[in-house]
Amino acid sequence: MQFRHAMKLSAIFLVSGLLTLSVHAAPATAEKAAANAPEKAPAKIEVAEKKTADQIVNTVCAACHAPDGNSVISLNPKLAAQHPEYLEKQLAEFKSGKRANAVMSGMAAMLTDEDMKNVAAYFSTQKLTLGQAKTNAAGSLGEKIYRGGIAATNVPACAACHGANGAGLPKQFPRLGGQHADYTLAQLRIFRTGERANAPMMMAIAAKMTDAEMAAVADYIQGLR
């Protein structure tokens, strides 16, 4: 009887000892496994590929303005040879909403400041395809307005800001020479109504002009060179 009781106690102590050994050995084993595990590669950071001006033009601009900026759609402006400062400013104002245009606001929203600068520089280096006036050549109403203004309503000469041949002035006034007459006329009209409100001087000038005067000077501008 005493022998069996002693054997039972021995068995209990043996199991207890094994359990204790197991508890102490587990952390050491885990530490060893962690030390021998291969290092994890750092998480890969995806960086968007920087687009070139050519890529932006072909995917965003070309459908309406043509790849070289000489739009064949007369209500869409020619951008070729335009001052880069002017183009960049217009894109920024389309994006901010200062210049209202549903289509262009959506397009500009996709561009970063750097994209705008690159696109503006791209179009400024393209060769402008010149046009022809339909009826407003030398001596026409269009020429008189462009070069001398309209004295009766205090409309200044367009040439005073945009130059004798419509080349404009970098950083201040856009190039007009060779621009589509339909586009120029449309802009004069929305300056007059206030729909385009990002050039107060042009709004004030357009407010004093009739449709006939706007059409004449827009036609003359189309043939400027």
Order of alpha helices (4+ residues) and beta strands (2+ residues): alpha-alpha-alpha-alpha-alpha-alpha-alpha-alpha-alpha-alpha-alpha
